[in-house]
Amino acid sequence: MTPGPTRVPDRVLRAGAVPMIHHRTPEFSQALIDVLDGMRLLFGTDGDVLPVHSTGRGAMEAAIGNLFSPGDELLACCNGKFGAMWASIAESYGVVVHRISIEWSQSVDPADIHAAFEHHPEISAVAVTHCDTATGVLNNVAMVCEIARKHDALAMIDGVSAVGGVPFAFDAWDADVAVTATQKCLMCSPGLSFVALSNRAWKATERATLPRSYWNFQAIRETLNAADAETPGTAPVHLVLQAQEALATVLAEGLDDVFMRHESMARAVADWAAARGLAQQCPDLRRFSPTLTVLAVPPEIDPRAIKKAMRERGILIAAGLGPYRDSAFRLGHMGDIRLADVRRTLEALDAVLTDLRAKTPVPVGGG
């Protein structure tokens, strides 16, 4: 019940445990094509989707390396750990970063974006995280894309914790870059990412001068378009086979049903928390993600004690991140997780909270 890596279904594990096939064979080429076709459906695009042989962080870095030159200006929406991460990656490459919406407890504010463009008209791209697992926010990326278009800037979306669990509409939003990875809603082992790119993004790769080699988007696209689709170097064969099986599972369930399942799990957690007087860690967010929930704990209870007691009951939950490390815990409900898993988790949490409250000394009042 963590925000990732998430549980991998048995059928997906088995798909990644077959005898090795060579990555330069028609058999593997077809698996790669199947995966990329499935990812287009999840991204909501008819355009290019590239495999990147890394976790999501590597794909985020690859996007910077392929689309920017030193001194280019990026507007980063930093209302969470992973928005801030993209900003830090860009700065390490010599990109000038303007940070906005730096308060983690708030959703991205369109006024902040407009103001940034007024003060820094040379901004060439806006980066935003769809779902930041540090806070549980679901940012309005359609709004971010719309503002980026008005200022002739690229719109870049970190969809690592959203794609596959939340409706995603790359083409309809007129987005330019979107990144996701296998270990979250795609319910596979970590190590493989995907990047969707618009025509505007491809033009940016032609102008960009930052170094790129292993993560060269042009080289990846060229080999994918060969007679037998392949990758420039050795592919993580079994990760691709896992993704092929996982996507077949998702599409068999039906995307609308998958999204409804995630919404129902999030609603169950929110209702349970409200009934017990527990608040969202960031209650002022405009929208909460269906893929995880971040709950504040009563001040007299140590969230690390909750995590430890839950693990003793066979359920792994996640600690809070950043400023919420000592005040929150995180429940992932994405990928292969079902409502029955959520109910079992909440029943265990009831028992854990009861035990911990019973062990908490009652303060003695002054006379």
Stockholm file with secondary structure:
# STOCKHOLM 1.0

chainA/1-367         MTPGPTRVPDRVLRAGAVPMIHHRTPEFSQALIDVLDGMRLLFGTDGDVLPVHSTGRGAMEAAIGNLFSPGDELLACCNGKFGAMWASIAESYGVVVHRISIEWSQSVDPADIHAAFEHHPEISAVAVTHCDTATGVLNNVAMVCEIARKHDALAMIDGVSAVGGVPFAFDAWDADVAVTATQKCLMCSPGLSFVALSNRAWKATERATLPRSYWNFQAIRETLNAADAETPGTAPVHLVLQAQEALATVLAEGLDDVFMRHESMARAVADWAAARGLAQQCPDLRRFSPTLTVLAVPPEIDPRAIKKAMRERGILIAAGLGPYRDSAFRLGHMGDIRLADVRRTLEALDAVLTDLRAKTPVPVGGG
#=GR chainA/1-367 SS CCSSSCCCCHHHHHHTTSCCCCTTSHHHHHHHHHHHHHHHHHHTCSSEEEEESSCHHHHHHHHHHHHCCTTCEEEEECSSHHHHHHHHHHHHTTCEEEEECCCTTSCCCHHHHHHHHHHCTTEEEEEEESEETTTTEECCHHHHHHHHHHTTCEEEEECTTTBTTBCCCHHHHTCSEEEEETTSTTCSCSSCEEEEECHHHHHHHHHCCSCCSTTCHHHHHHHHTSSSCCCSSCCCHHHHHHHHHHHHHHHHHCHHHHHHHHHHHHHHHHHHHHHTTCCBSSTTCSCBCSSEEEEECCTTSCHHHHHHHHHHTTCCCEECCGGGTTTEEEEECCTTCCHHHHHHHHHHHHHHHHHHHHHSCCCCCCC
#=GC SS_cons         CCSSSCCCCHHHHHHTTSCCCCTTSHHHHHHHHHHHHHHHHHHTCSSEEEEESSCHHHHHHHHHHHHCCTTCEEEEECSSHHHHHHHHHHHHTTCEEEEECCCTTSCCCHHHHHHHHHHCTTEEEEEEESEETTTTEECCHHHHHHHHHHTTCEEEEECTTTBTTBCCCHHHHTCSEEEEETTSTTCSCSSCEEEEECHHHHHHHHHCCSCCSTTCHHHHHHHHTSSSCCCSSCCCHHHHHHHHHHHHHHHHHCHHHHHHHHHHHHHHHHHHHHHTTCCBSSTTCSCBCSSEEEEECCTTSCHHHHHHHHHHTTCCCEECCGGGTTTEEEEECCTTCCHHHHHHHHHHHHHHHHHHHHHSCCCCCCC
//
